[in-house]
């Protein structure tokens, strides 16, 4: 009797090589997204990058993408809060914060959608 994909997911360990590699990918993407948030004058570029990268997270890890989404959200918030300088212009700071928190929201939404797409393609 052929094994279903559900049983193959159940037997693999939670922390495996693929998850570690994808965690490094999320770390690099978070750094890129922080750069785009600091550089952008509009919300379109950070939101586009956040949505696409989150969908890729969900597609790469349809079952464990939630942990990668949480890691990206934490990396974004910690990176912005502790490792970037606040802009002197109040309008620019509001734009950056709007991009930051919107990107965090899109990370969760996009990873959920990416996981659904991966499962749909796999069936």
MOPAC internal coordinates of N, CA, C and O (Angstrom, degrees):
PM7 1SCF
backbone

  N    0.0000 0     0.00 0     0.00 0    0    0    0
  C    1.4461 1     0.00 0     0.00 0    1    0    0
  C    1.5304 1   107.84 1     0.00 0    2    1    0
  O    1.2310 1   119.20 1   -50.25 1    3    2    1
  N    1.3338 1   119.12 1   129.75 1    3    2    1
  C    1.4617 1   120.53 1  -179.68 1    5    3    2
  C    1.5276 1   110.90 1   -69.18 1    6    5    3
  O    1.2310 1   121.92 1   -34.70 1    7    6    5
  N    1.3260 1   113.93 1   145.30 1    7    6    5
  C    1.4520 1   119.09 1   179.64 1    9    7    6
  C    1.5179 1   109.68 1   -83.34 1   10    9    7
  O    1.2310 1   120.96 1   -37.46 1   11   10    9
  N    1.3101 1   115.76 1   142.54 1   11   10    9
  C    1.4601 1   119.56 1   177.83 1   13   11   10
  C    1.5217 1   109.57 1   -81.41 1   14   13   11
  O    1.2310 1   121.14 1   -17.88 1   15   14   13
  N    1.3288 1   115.42 1   162.12 1   15   14   13
  C    1.4551 1   119.43 1   178.84 1   17   15   14
  C    1.5203 1   111.20 1   -67.96 1   18   17   15
  O    1.2310 1   119.84 1   156.23 1   19   18   17
  N    1.3320 1   117.91 1   -23.77 1   19   18   17
  C    1.4549 1   121.32 1   177.79 1   21   19   18
  C    1.5231 1   111.10 1   -63.11 1   22   21   19
  O    1.2310 1   119.91 1   137.16 1   23   22   21
  N    1.3242 1   117.78 1   -42.84 1   23   22   21
  C    1.4573 1   119.89 1  -178.30 1   25   23   22
  C    1.5214 1   111.78 1   -71.80 1   26   25   23
  O    1.2310 1   119.46 1   149.95 1   27   26   25
  N    1.3293 1   118.64 1   -30.05 1   27   26   25
  C    1.4577 1   120.15 1   178.14 1   29   27   26
  C    1.5305 1   110.63 1   -70.21 1   30   29   27
  O    1.2310 1   120.13 1   146.33 1   31   30   29
  N    1.3309 1   117.36 1   -33.67 1   31   30   29
  C    1.4592 1   119.60 1   175.61 1   33   31   30
  C    1.5222 1   111.28 1   -69.36 1   34   33   31
  O    1.2310 1   120.31 1   145.41 1   35   34   33
  N    1.3104 1   117.01 1   -34.59 1   35   34   33
  C    1.4627 1   120.93 1  -176.71 1   37   35   34
  C    1.5254 1   111.43 1   -68.56 1   38   37   35
  O    1.2310 1   119.36 1   151.62 1   39   38   37
  N    1.3139 1   118.83 1   -28.38 1   39   38   37
  C    1.4648 1   121.01 1  -175.57 1   41   39   38
  C    1.5154 1   114.10 1   -89.52 1   42   41   39
  O    1.2310 1   119.33 1   160.85 1   43   42   41
  N    1.3078 1   118.89 1   -19.15 1   43   42   41
  C    1.4574 1   118.58 1  -178.88 1   45   43   42
  C    1.5291 1   110.06 1   -79.28 1   46   45   43
  O    1.2310 1   120.41 1   -34.80 1   47   46   45
  N    1.3284 1   116.83 1   145.20 1   47   46   45
  C    1.4675 1   119.35 1  -179.04 1   49   47   46
  C    1.5310 1   110.71 1   -67.88 1   50   49   47
  O    1.2310 1   121.20 1   -25.89 1   51   50   49
  N    1.3341 1   115.32 1   154.11 1   51   50   49
  C    1.4663 1   119.36 1  -177.57 1   53   51   50
  C    1.5207 1   111.25 1   -64.87 1   54   53   51
  O    1.2310 1   120.18 1   129.16 1   55   54   53
  N    1.3330 1   117.26 1   -50.84 1   55   54   53
  C    1.4606 1   121.09 1   178.51 1   57   55   54
  C    1.5220 1   108.59 1   -93.51 1   58   57   55
  O    1.2310 1   120.92 1   -76.54 1   59   58   57
  N    1.3127 1   115.84 1   103.46 1   59   58   57
  C    1.4582 1   120.85 1   178.65 1   61   59   58
  C    1.5270 1   109.05 1  -124.27 1   62   61   59
  O    1.2310 1   120.83 1    -1.13 1   63   62   61
  N    1.3012 1   116.02 1   178.87 1   63   62   61
  C    1.4583 1   121.41 1  -177.11 1   65   63   62
  C    1.5167 1   111.58 1   -61.37 1   66   65   63
  O    1.2310 1   120.33 1   139.30 1   67   66   65
  N    1.3072 1   116.98 1   -40.70 1   67   66   65
  C    1.4689 1   120.77 1  -179.37 1   69   67   66
  C    1.5266 1   111.30 1   -62.14 1   70   69   67
  O    1.2310 1   119.90 1   139.27 1   71   70   69
  N    1.3193 1   117.80 1   -40.73 1   71   70   69
  C    1.4630 1   120.94 1   178.52 1   73   71   70
  C    1.5263 1   110.77 1   -66.01 1   74   73   71
  O    1.2310 1   119.93 1   141.63 1   75   74   73
  N    1.3164 1   117.74 1   -38.37 1   75   74   73
  C    1.4703 1   121.03 1   178.61 1   77   75   74
  C    1.5192 1   110.57 1   -66.33 1   78   77   75
  O    1.2310 1   120.14 1   136.46 1   79   78   77
  N    1.3193 1   117.34 1   -43.54 1   79   78   77
  C    1.4663 1   120.93 1   177.80 1   81   79   78
  C    1.5228 1   110.33 1   -62.74 1   82   81   79
  O    1.2310 1   120.26 1   136.76 1   83   82   81
  N    1.3250 1   117.11 1   -43.24 1   83   82   81
  C    1.4635 1   120.58 1   178.84 1   85   83   82
  C    1.5250 1   111.53 1   -67.24 1   86   85   83
  O    1.2310 1   119.83 1   149.96 1   87   86   85
  N    1.3353 1   117.93 1   -30.04 1   87   86   85
  C    1.4611 1   121.09 1   175.51 1   89   87   86
  C    1.5276 1   110.05 1   -65.73 1   90   89   87
  O    1.2310 1   120.15 1   139.10 1   91   90   89
  N    1.3145 1   117.32 1   -40.90 1   91   90   89
  C    1.4661 1   120.69 1   176.40 1   93   91   90
  C    1.5269 1   110.74 1   -64.95 1   94   93   91
  O    1.2310 1   120.57 1   142.18 1   95   94   93
  N    1.3235 1   116.51 1   -37.82 1   95   94   93
  C    1.4675 1   120.74 1   176.05 1   97   95   94
  C    1.5313 1   110.61 1   -62.93 1   98   97   95
  O    1.2310 1   120.35 1   139.02 1   99   98   97
  N    1.3202 1   116.94 1   -40.98 1   99   98   97
  C    1.4672 1   121.46 1   178.53 1  101   99   98
  C    1.5241 1   110.56 1   -65.80 1  102  101   99
  O    1.2310 1   120.16 1   140.49 1  103  102  101
  N    1.3145 1   117.30 1   -39.51 1  103  102  101
  C    1.4614 1   120.70 1   177.85 1  105  103  102
  C    1.5307 1   110.95 1   -62.15 1  106  105  103
  O    1.2310 1   120.34 1   134.20 1  107  106  105
  N    1.3273 1   116.96 1   -45.80 1  107  106  105
  C    1.4623 1   120.64 1   178.09 1  109  107  106
  C    1.5241 1   110.87 1   -64.31 1  110  109  107
  O    1.2310 1   120.48 1   138.47 1  111  110  109
  N    1.3223 1   116.69 1   -41.53 1  111  110  109
  C    1.4585 1   120.17 1   179.39 1  113  111  110
  C    1.5275 1   111.36 1   -65.95 1  114  113  111
  O    1.2310 1   120.18 1   143.89 1  115  114  113
  N    1.3145 1   117.27 1   -36.11 1  115  114  113
  C    1.4675 1   120.52 1   178.10 1  117  115  114
  C    1.5227 1   110.74 1   -64.44 1  118  117  115
  O    1.2310 1   120.41 1   140.13 1  119  118  117
  N    1.3179 1   116.83 1   -39.87 1  119  118  117
  C    1.4634 1   120.41 1   176.85 1  121  119  118
  C    1.5248 1   110.53 1   -63.77 1  122  121  119
  O    1.2310 1   120.38 1   137.23 1  123  122  121
  N    1.3326 1   116.89 1   -42.77 1  123  122  121
  C    1.4632 1   120.62 1   177.29 1  125  123  122
  C    1.5248 1   110.93 1   -63.21 1  126  125  123
  O    1.2310 1   120.64 1   137.00 1  127  126  125
  N    1.3201 1   116.39 1   -43.00 1  127  126  125
  C    1.4617 1   120.63 1  -179.99 1  129  127  126
  C    1.5254 1   111.10 1   -64.89 1  130  129  127
  O    1.2310 1   119.77 1   141.21 1  131  130  129
  N    1.3201 1   118.04 1   -38.79 1  131  130  129
  C    1.4656 1   120.19 1   175.19 1  133  131  130
  C    1.5180 1   111.56 1   -62.12 1  134  133  131
  O    1.2310 1   120.41 1   139.35 1  135  134  133
  N    1.3316 1   116.83 1   -40.65 1  135  134  133
  C    1.4569 1   120.83 1   176.91 1  137  135  134
  C    1.5311 1   110.40 1   -61.18 1  138  137  135
  O    1.2310 1   120.42 1   136.00 1  139  138  137
  N    1.3177 1   116.80 1   -44.00 1  139  138  137
  C    1.4633 1   120.79 1  -179.34 1  141  139  138
  C    1.5280 1   110.41 1   -66.49 1  142  141  139
  O    1.2310 1   119.96 1   141.34 1  143  142  141
  N    1.3278 1   117.67 1   -38.66 1  143  142  141
  C    1.4715 1   120.81 1   177.57 1  145  143  142
  C    1.5259 1   110.28 1   -61.86 1  146  145  143
  O    1.2310 1   120.23 1   137.58 1  147  146  145
  N    1.3224 1   117.17 1   -42.42 1  147  146  145
  C    1.4669 1   120.36 1   179.83 1  149  147  146
  C    1.5301 1   111.98 1   -71.23 1  150  149  147
  O    1.2310 1   119.86 1   148.90 1  151  150  149
  N    1.3218 1   117.87 1   -31.10 1  151  150  149
  C    1.4516 1   122.93 1  -174.48 1  153  151  150
  C    1.5254 1   112.95 1   -85.72 1  154  153  151
  O    1.2310 1   119.98 1   145.70 1  155  154  153
  N    1.3135 1   117.64 1   -34.30 1  155  154  153
  C    1.4615 1   121.97 1  -169.17 1  157  155  154
  C    1.5260 1   112.37 1   -71.37 1  158  157  155
  O    1.2310 1   121.74 1   -35.58 1  159  158  157
  N    1.3265 1   114.28 1   144.42 1  159  158  157
  C    1.4588 1   121.13 1   174.43 1  161  159  158
  C    1.5216 1   111.85 1  -100.50 1  162  161  159
  O    1.2310 1   120.64 1   174.07 1  163  162  161
  N    1.3211 1   116.37 1    -5.93 1  163  162  161
  C    1.4667 1   122.42 1   178.18 1  165  163  162
  C    1.5265 1   108.06 1  -135.57 1  166  165  163
  O    1.2310 1   120.32 1   -15.12 1  167  166  165
  N    1.3356 1   116.99 1   164.88 1  167  166  165
  C    1.4559 1   120.42 1  -177.92 1  169  167  166
  C    1.5174 1   113.18 1   -81.99 1  170  169  167
  O    1.2310 1   119.45 1   168.50 1  171  170  169
  N    1.3102 1   118.65 1   -11.50 1  171  170  169
  C    1.4615 1   121.56 1  -172.23 1  173  171  170
  C    1.5211 1   113.21 1   -62.69 1  174  173  171
  O    1.2310 1   119.55 1   134.55 1  175  174  173
  N    1.3231 1   118.47 1   -45.45 1  175  174  173
  C    1.4661 1   120.66 1  -176.41 1  177  175  174
  C    1.5270 1   112.63 1   -67.93 1  178  177  175
  O    1.2310 1   119.38 1   131.24 1  179  178  177
  N    1.3365 1   118.78 1   -48.76 1  179  178  177
  C    1.4760 1   117.27 1   177.62 1  181  179  178
  C    1.5237 1   112.59 1   -62.25 1  182  181  179
  O    1.2310 1   119.98 1   140.49 1  183  182  181
  N    1.3197 1   117.64 1   -39.51 1  183  182  181
  C    1.4596 1   120.10 1  -179.65 1  185  183  182
  C    1.5198 1   111.05 1   -67.27 1  186  185  183
  O    1.2310 1   120.15 1   139.65 1  187  186  185
  N    1.3190 1   117.31 1   -40.35 1  187  186  185
  C    1.4660 1   120.81 1   177.99 1  189  187  186
  C    1.5228 1   110.49 1   -62.20 1  190  189  187
  O    1.2310 1   120.50 1   131.88 1  191  190  189
  N    1.3245 1   116.64 1   -48.12 1  191  190  189
  C    1.4610 1   120.74 1  -179.71 1  193  191  190
  C    1.5259 1   111.37 1   -63.79 1  194  193  191
  O    1.2310 1   120.38 1   138.87 1  195  194  193
  N    1.3294 1   116.88 1   -41.13 1  195  194  193
  C    1.4650 1   120.08 1   179.59 1  197  195  194
  C    1.5218 1   111.06 1   -64.65 1  198  197  195
  O    1.2310 1   120.09 1   137.20 1  199  198  197
  N    1.3222 1   117.44 1   -42.80 1  199  198  197
  C    1.4690 1   120.32 1  -178.90 1  201  199  198
  C    1.5252 1   111.57 1   -66.58 1  202  201  199
  O    1.2310 1   120.47 1   135.53 1  203  202  201
  N    1.3211 1   116.72 1   -44.47 1  203  202  201
  C    1.4643 1   120.39 1  -179.20 1  205  203  202
  C    1.5246 1   110.63 1   -66.50 1  206  205  203
  O    1.2310 1   120.00 1   134.24 1  207  206  205
  N    1.3195 1   117.61 1   -45.76 1  207  206  205
  C    1.4681 1   119.68 1  -178.72 1  209  207  206
  C    1.5277 1   111.34 1   -66.46 1  210  209  207
  O    1.2310 1   120.38 1   144.64 1  211  210  209
  N    1.3181 1   116.88 1   -35.36 1  211  210  209
  C    1.4629 1   119.30 1   178.17 1  213  211  210
  C    1.5164 1   111.57 1   -68.87 1  214  213  211
  O    1.2310 1   120.36 1   141.36 1  215  214  213
  N    1.3260 1   116.92 1   -38.64 1  215  214  213
  C    1.4633 1   119.15 1   176.31 1  217  215  214
  C    1.5274 1   110.62 1   -64.12 1  218  217  215
  O    1.2310 1   120.57 1   143.78 1  219  218  217
  N    1.3124 1   116.51 1   -36.22 1  219  218  217
  C    1.4670 1   120.24 1   176.69 1  221  219  218
  C    1.5244 1   110.21 1   -66.63 1  222  221  219
  O    1.2310 1   120.22 1   140.81 1  223  222  221
  N    1.3353 1   117.19 1   -39.19 1  223  222  221
  C    1.4697 1   120.87 1   176.49 1  225  223  222
  C    1.5227 1   109.77 1   -57.81 1  226  225  223
  O    1.2310 1   120.58 1   130.50 1  227  226  225
  N    1.3239 1   116.49 1   -49.50 1  227  226  225
  C    1.4600 1   120.36 1  -179.71 1  229  227  226
  C    1.5096 1   112.66 1   -64.85 1  230  229  227
  O    1.2310 1   120.31 1   146.01 1  231  230  229
  N    1.3274 1   117.00 1   -33.99 1  231  230  229
  C    1.4602 1   120.97 1   179.63 1  233  231  230
  C    1.5226 1   110.77 1   -72.19 1  234  233  231
  O    1.2310 1   120.08 1   140.98 1  235  234  233
  N    1.3430 1   117.46 1   -39.02 1  235  234  233
  C    1.4626 1   120.99 1  -179.98 1  237  235  234
  C    1.5196 1   111.91 1   -70.49 1  238  237  235
  O    1.2310 1   120.54 1   140.70 1  239  238  237
  N    1.3177 1   116.57 1   -39.30 1  239  238  237
  C    1.4655 1   121.78 1  -177.77 1  241  239  238
  C    1.5290 1   109.29 1  -129.12 1  242  241  239
  O    1.2310 1   119.86 1  -100.61 1  243  242  241
  N    1.3291 1   117.88 1    79.39 1  243  242  241
  C    1.4680 1   119.15 1  -176.23 1  245  243  242
  C    1.5243 1   113.78 1   -65.14 1  246  245  243
  O    1.2310 1   119.52 1   152.76 1  247  246  245
  N    1.3077 1   118.53 1   -27.24 1  247  246  245
  C    1.4656 1   121.09 1  -179.48 1  249  247  246
  C    1.5279 1   112.92 1   -96.69 1  250  249  247
  O    1.2310 1   120.48 1   147.02 1  251  250  249
  N    1.3300 1   116.70 1   -32.98 1  251  250  249
  C    1.4609 1   120.81 1  -176.89 1  253  251  250
  C    1.5261 1   112.31 1  -111.90 1  254  253  251
  O    1.2310 1   120.31 1  -163.43 1  255  254  253
  N    1.3174 1   117.02 1    16.57 1  255  254  253
  C    1.4644 1   120.87 1  -179.39 1  257  255  254
  C    1.5124 1   112.96 1   -65.16 1  258  257  255
  O    1.2310 1   120.37 1   154.98 1  259  258  257
  N    1.3170 1   116.90 1   -25.02 1  259  258  257
  C    1.4618 1   119.84 1   179.99 1  261  259  258
  C    1.5202 1   111.37 1   -62.23 1  262  261  259
  O    1.2310 1   120.11 1   142.91 1  263  262  261
  N    1.3375 1   117.40 1   -37.09 1  263  262  261
  C    1.4629 1   119.66 1   179.80 1  265  263  262
  C    1.5291 1   109.99 1   -69.34 1  266  265  263
  O    1.2310 1   120.26 1   143.74 1  267  266  265
  N    1.3318 1   117.11 1   -36.26 1  267  266  265
  C    1.4592 1   120.19 1   177.13 1  269  267  266
  C    1.5236 1   111.19 1   -69.23 1  270  269  267
  O    1.2310 1   120.22 1   143.68 1  271  270  269
  N    1.3353 1   117.18 1   -36.32 1  271  270  269
  C    1.4598 1   120.61 1   177.03 1  273  271  270
  C    1.5288 1   110.72 1   -65.52 1  274  273  271
  O    1.2310 1   120.33 1   138.73 1  275  274  273
  N    1.3218 1   116.97 1   -41.27 1  275  274  273
  C    1.4635 1   120.48 1   177.19 1  277  275  274
  C    1.5252 1   109.79 1   -63.83 1  278  277  275
  O    1.2310 1   120.21 1   136.78 1  279  278  277
  N    1.3283 1   117.20 1   -43.22 1  279  278  277
  C    1.4663 1   120.45 1   178.80 1  281  279  278
  C    1.5201 1   111.26 1   -61.79 1  282  281  279
  O    1.2310 1   120.13 1   136.69 1  283  282  281
  N    1.3330 1   117.35 1   -43.31 1  283  282  281
  C    1.4624 1   119.23 1   179.88 1  285  283  282
  C    1.5258 1   110.22 1   -64.54 1  286  285  283
  O    1.2310 1   119.89 1   139.00 1  287  286  285
  N    1.3150 1   117.81 1   -41.00 1  287  286  285
  C    1.4675 1   120.42 1   178.63 1  289  287  286
  C    1.5244 1   110.58 1   -62.26 1  290  289  287
  O    1.2310 1   120.45 1   137.07 1  291  290  289
  N    1.3276 1   116.75 1   -42.93 1  291  290  289
  C    1.4651 1   120.54 1   179.02 1  293  291  290
  C    1.5248 1   110.45 1   -66.20 1  294  293  291
  O    1.2310 1   120.10 1   135.04 1  295  294  293
  N    1.3333 1   117.42 1   -44.96 1  295  294  293
  C    1.4625 1   120.82 1   178.37 1  297  295  294
  C    1.5248 1   110.52 1   -59.00 1  298  297  295
  O    1.2310 1   119.97 1   136.87 1  299  298  297
  N    1.3255 1   117.67 1   -43.13 1  299  298  297
  C    1.4602 1   120.98 1  -179.94 1  301  299  298
  C    1.5241 1   111.32 1   -62.86 1  302  301  299
  O    1.2310 1   120.78 1   130.30 1  303  302  301
  N    1.3345 1   116.11 1   -49.70 1  303  302  301
  C    1.4559 1   119.21 1  -176.35 1  305  303  302
  C    1.5271 1   111.44 1   -65.71 1  306  305  303
  O    1.2310 1   120.45 1   132.55 1  307  306  305
  N    1.3260 1   116.74 1   -47.45 1  307  306  305
  C    1.4659 1   120.44 1  -179.36 1  309  307  306
  C    1.5280 1   110.29 1   -64.91 1  310  309  307
  O    1.2310 1   120.41 1   136.32 1  311  310  309
  N    1.3239 1   116.83 1   -43.68 1  311  310  309
  C    1.4623 1   120.24 1   179.33 1  313  311  310
  C    1.5134 1   112.43 1   -61.23 1  314  313  311
  O    1.2310 1   120.42 1   136.37 1  315  314  313
  N    1.3238 1   116.81 1   -43.63 1  315  314  313
  C    1.4665 1   119.35 1   179.90 1  317  315  314
  C    1.5170 1   111.36 1   -70.49 1  318  317  315
  O    1.2310 1   120.02 1   137.68 1  319  318  317
  N    1.3198 1   117.57 1   -42.32 1  319  318  317
  C    1.4613 1   121.50 1  -175.03 1  321  319  318
  C    1.5210 1   112.64 1   -70.13 1  322  321  319
  O    1.2310 1   120.36 1   137.88 1  323  322  321
  N    1.3238 1   116.92 1   -42.12 1  323  322  321
  C    1.4596 1   119.93 1  -171.51 1  325  323  322
  C    1.5272 1   115.56 1  -107.47 1  326  325  323
  O    1.2310 1   119.44 1   161.59 1  327  326  325
  N    1.3226 1   118.68 1   -18.41 1  327  326  325
  C    1.4648 1   119.66 1  -173.04 1  329  327  326
  C    1.5196 1   114.74 1  -119.53 1  330  329  327
  O    1.2310 1   119.51 1  -173.23 1  331  330  329
  N    1.3194 1   118.54 1     6.77 1  331  330  329
  C    1.4567 1   120.79 1   175.26 1  333  331  330
  C    1.5179 1   109.09 1  -125.37 1  334  333  331
  O    1.2310 1   121.50 1   -26.63 1  335  334  333
  N    1.3067 1   114.74 1   153.37 1  335  334  333
  C    1.4619 1   120.19 1   178.58 1  337  335  334
  C    1.5247 1   109.60 1   -87.97 1  338  337  335
  O    1.2310 1   121.20 1   -38.38 1  339  338  337
  N    1.3127 1   115.31 1   141.62 1  339  338  337
  C    1.4624 1   120.04 1   178.11 1  341  339  338
  C    1.5329 1   108.99 1   -73.77 1  342  341  339
  O    1.2310 1   120.41 1   -42.99 1  343  342  341
  N    1.3240 1   116.82 1   137.01 1  343  342  341
  C    1.4687 1   118.55 1   178.37 1  345  343  342
  C    1.5326 1   110.63 1   -69.30 1  346  345  343
  O    1.2310 1   121.62 1   -26.89 1  347  346  345
  N    1.3117 1   114.50 1   153.11 1  347  346  345
  C    1.4595 1   119.04 1  -178.77 1  349  347  346
  C    1.5189 1   111.45 1   -78.37 1  350  349  347
  O    1.2310 1   120.27 1   153.95 1  351  350  349
  N    1.2890 1   117.09 1   -26.05 1  351  350  349
  C    1.4572 1   122.22 1   179.56 1  353  351  350
  C    1.5275 1   109.10 1   -82.36 1  354  353  351
  O    1.2310 1   119.97 1   -54.21 1  355  354  353
  N    1.3247 1   117.66 1   125.79 1  355  354  353
  C    1.4630 1   121.61 1  -178.62 1  357  355  354
  C    1.5193 1   112.37 1   -64.10 1  358  357  355
  O    1.2310 1   119.99 1   144.46 1  359  358  357
  N    1.3328 1   117.63 1   -35.54 1  359  358  357
  C    1.4633 1   120.72 1   178.57 1  361  359  358
  C    1.5165 1   111.87 1   -66.56 1  362  361  359
  O    1.2310 1   120.47 1   140.26 1  363  362  361
  N    1.3159 1   116.70 1   -39.74 1  363  362  361
  C    1.4678 1   121.11 1   178.15 1  365  363  362
  C    1.5251 1   110.22 1   -66.61 1  366  365  363
  O    1.2310 1   120.12 1   141.85 1  367  366  365
  N    1.3256 1   117.38 1   -38.15 1  367  366  365
  C    1.4605 1   120.36 1   178.75 1  369  367  366
  C    1.5274 1   110.43 1   -65.85 1  370  369  367
  O    1.2310 1   119.97 1   138.76 1  371  370  369
  N    1.3174 1   117.66 1   -41.24 1  371  370  369
  C    1.4619 1   120.62 1   177.03 1  373  371  370
  C    1.5232 1   111.32 1   -63.03 1  374  373  371
  O    1.2310 1   120.57 1   139.83 1  375  374  373
  N    1.3395 1   116.51 1   -40.17 1  375  374  373
  C    1.4621 1   120.62 1   177.72 1  377  375  374
  C    1.5220 1   110.48 1   -63.44 1  378  377  375
  O    1.2310 1   120.28 1   135.33 1  379  378  377
  N    1.3257 1   117.08 1   -44.67 1  379  378  377
  C    1.4621 1   120.24 1   179.64 1  381  379  378
  C    1.5232 1   111.61 1   -62.74 1  382  381  379
  O    1.2310 1   120.11 1   137.40 1  383  382  381
  N    1.3177 1   117.39 1   -42.60 1  383  382  381
  C    1.4610 1   120.16 1   178.74 1  385  383  382
  C    1.5208 1   111.50 1   -66.07 1  386  385  383
  O    1.2310 1   120.50 1   141.62 1  387  386  385
  N    1.3240 1   116.64 1   -38.38 1  387  386  385
  C    1.4600 1   120.40 1   176.61 1  389  387  386
  C    1.5249 1   110.62 1   -63.60 1  390  389  387
  O    1.2310 1   120.72 1   138.07 1  391  390  389
  N    1.3194 1   116.22 1   -41.93 1  391  390  389
  C    1.4716 1   120.66 1   176.87 1  393  391  390
  C    1.5234 1   110.87 1   -65.50 1  394  393  391
  O    1.2310 1   120.27 1   138.55 1  395  394  393
  N    1.3187 1   117.09 1   -41.45 1  395  394  393
  C    1.4669 1   121.50 1  -178.42 1  397  395  394
  C    1.5211 1   111.03 1   -62.74 1  398  397  395
  O    1.2310 1   120.21 1   124.94 1  399  398  397
  N    1.3133 1   117.20 1   -55.06 1  399  398  397
  C    1.4581 1   119.85 1  -175.71 1  401  399  398
  C    1.5239 1   111.98 1   -71.30 1  402  401  399
  O    1.2310 1   120.27 1   147.92 1  403  402  401
  N    1.3194 1   117.09 1   -32.08 1  403  402  401
  C    1.4613 1   119.73 1   173.63 1  405  403  402
  C    1.5165 1   111.58 1   -66.07 1  406  405  403
  O    1.2310 1   120.52 1   141.28 1  407  406  405
  N    1.3271 1   116.62 1   -38.72 1  407  406  405
  C    1.4641 1   120.72 1   177.64 1  409  407  406
  C    1.5184 1   111.60 1   -66.47 1  410  409  407
  O    1.2310 1   120.36 1   143.46 1  411  410  409
  N    1.3189 1   116.92 1   -36.54 1  411  410  409
  C    1.4629 1   120.13 1   176.92 1  413  411  410
  C    1.5223 1   109.89 1   -64.47 1  414  413  411
  O    1.2310 1   120.03 1   135.65 1  415  414  413
  N    1.3234 1   117.56 1   -44.35 1  415  414  413
  C    1.4621 1   121.22 1   177.28 1  417  415  414
  C    1.5223 1   110.87 1   -61.78 1  418  417  415
  O    1.2310 1   120.30 1   134.47 1  419  418  417
  N    1.3368 1   117.03 1   -45.53 1  419  418  417
  C    1.4653 1   120.63 1  -179.89 1  421  419  418
  C    1.5198 1   111.95 1   -65.47 1  422  421  419
  O    1.2310 1   119.87 1   152.68 1  423  422  421
  N    1.3224 1   117.85 1   -27.32 1  423  422  421
  C    1.4597 1   120.98 1   176.30 1  425  423  422
  C    1.5220 1   110.69 1   -61.51 1  426  425  423
  O    1.2310 1   120.49 1   133.80 1  427  426  425
  N    1.3135 1   116.66 1   -46.20 1  427  426  425
  C    1.4635 1   119.60 1   179.22 1  429  427  426
  C    1.5252 1   111.96 1   -69.11 1  430  429  427
  O    1.2310 1   120.69 1   135.68 1  431  430  429
  N    1.3107 1   116.29 1   -44.32 1  431  430  429
  C    1.4621 1   120.35 1  -179.36 1  433  431  430
  C    1.5260 1   111.25 1   -64.71 1  434  433  431
  O    1.2310 1   120.53 1   133.74 1  435  434  433
  N    1.3225 1   116.59 1   -46.26 1  435  434  433
  C    1.4626 1   120.72 1  -178.05 1  437  435  434
  C    1.5114 1   113.31 1   -66.59 1  438  437  435
  O    1.2310 1   119.91 1   142.76 1  439  438  437
  N    1.3256 1   117.78 1   -37.24 1  439  438  437
  C    1.4680 1   119.03 1   179.18 1  441  439  438
  C    1.5266 1   110.42 1   -68.50 1  442  441  439
  O    1.2310 1   120.38 1   145.18 1  443  442  441
  N    1.3215 1   116.88 1   -34.82 1  443  442  441
  C    1.4614 1   120.70 1   175.92 1  445  443  442
  C    1.5288 1   110.61 1   -64.27 1  446  445  443
  O    1.2310 1   120.39 1   134.32 1  447  446  445
  N    1.3293 1   116.86 1   -45.68 1  447  446  445
  C    1.4643 1   121.25 1   179.77 1  449  447  446
  C    1.5309 1   110.42 1   -66.12 1  450  449  447
  O    1.2310 1   120.07 1   138.68 1  451  450  449
  N    1.3374 1   117.47 1   -41.32 1  451  450  449
  C    1.4610 1   120.67 1   178.30 1  453  451  450
  C    1.5159 1   112.60 1   -62.23 1  454  453  451
  O    1.2310 1   120.28 1   141.16 1  455  454  453
  N    1.3377 1   117.08 1   -38.84 1  455  454  453
  C    1.4692 1   120.61 1   176.89 1  457  455  454
  C    1.5171 1   111.91 1   -65.27 1  458  457  455
  O    1.2310 1   120.51 1   140.92 1  459  458  457
  N    1.3294 1   116.64 1   -39.08 1  459  458  457
  C    1.4576 1   120.58 1   177.08 1  461  459  458
  C    1.5309 1   110.92 1   -65.08 1  462  461  459
  O    1.2310 1   120.76 1   137.92 1  463  462  461
  N    1.3361 1   116.15 1   -42.08 1  463  462  461
  C    1.4682 1   119.62 1   179.13 1  465  463  462
  C    1.5226 1   111.18 1   -63.60 1  466  465  463
  O    1.2310 1   120.00 1   137.94 1  467  466  465
  N    1.3189 1   117.60 1   -42.06 1  467  466  465
  C    1.4672 1   120.97 1   179.62 1  469  467  466
  C    1.5290 1   111.10 1   -62.21 1  470  469  467
  O    1.2310 1   120.83 1   137.03 1  471  470  469
  N    1.3409 1   116.01 1   -42.97 1  471  470  469
  C    1.4593 1   118.80 1   178.05 1  473  471  470
  C    1.5179 1   112.25 1   -66.30 1  474  473  471
  O    1.2310 1   120.58 1   144.72 1  475  474  473
  N    1.3392 1   116.49 1   -35.28 1  475  474  473
  C    1.4552 1   120.32 1   178.46 1  477  475  474
  C    1.5332 1   111.25 1   -68.38 1  478  477  475
  O    1.2310 1   120.49 1   140.61 1  479  478  477
  N    1.3167 1   116.68 1   -39.39 1  479  478  477
  C    1.4680 1   120.87 1   178.80 1  481  479  478
  C    1.5184 1   110.50 1   -68.60 1  482  481  479
  O    1.2310 1   120.35 1   144.93 1  483  482  481
  N    1.3269 1   116.94 1   -35.07 1  483  482  481
  C    1.4559 1   121.59 1  -177.40 1  485  483  482
  C    1.5118 1   113.79 1   -72.67 1  486  485  483
  O    1.2310 1   119.05 1   163.74 1  487  486  485
  N    1.3050 1   119.41 1   -16.26 1  487  486  485
  C    1.4651 1   121.59 1  -176.95 1  489  487  486
  C    1.4999 1   112.49 1   -86.42 1  490  489  487
  O    1.2310 1   120.10 1   180.00 1  491  490  489

